[in-house]
Amino acid sequence: LQNFVDSKEYHNGLFRDVAAIAWYSDNVASVYRLGLMKGTGTNTFAPGKNVTIAETVTLAARLHSIYHTGKEVFESYDGGNWYDPYVNYARNNGIISENYNFNLPATRETFAHILAQALPLSALQPVSCESIHFADVGHIVYAGDVDLLCKAGVINGVQSDGVTNFLPQDTITRAEASAIVTRMAKPELRIK
């Protein structure tokens, strides 16, 4: 994980839609500095926008490439889909094998499934030996990947009325993704 180092400058106000007091502002700053996430336009981050499967694969490819080489190493964009170089990298490096509609919003479980393949198990060591018991575990297709990331302190569930659910079919926002990706790259920020 020592390859995750700041490579870009960030300052409050860089993204006009990320308030300095927002719960996710530090995460947005971290993923931007690390080169893992970029803005969505001139001075915007779109923290409430759903992450697509293409963006999820891109995040996983960047995590994998930086972890293994210290930088982004992808083929050149050839005029196809903007995400083709990342998808090709992900397929060639065992991050994905499924055929996705890359333009669809990613569900929480698909996001967890793809991201769990981005780093080796040695980089996702448990911070807790206990599994988080989600009330909706029977509805989680990728329960093993969700459990791996939960034990590693990268993701957690949603509590409501004393019950913790994972909500596997819910979408995930760019703000939430910034928090998860930051925890993957910086173990000191993982949930204990």
Protein Blocks (a to p, Z undefined) as FASTA:
>chain_A
ZZpccfbdcdehkamklcfkbmklmmmmmmmmnopaccfbehiaklmbccdfklmmmmmm
mmmmmmmnopacddddehiafklmmmmmmmmnomamcdcdfkbccdfklmmmmmmmmpcf
klmccfbfbdcddfklmmmmklmmmmmmmmnomaccddeehiaceklmbccdfklmmmmm
mmmmmmmlpcZZ
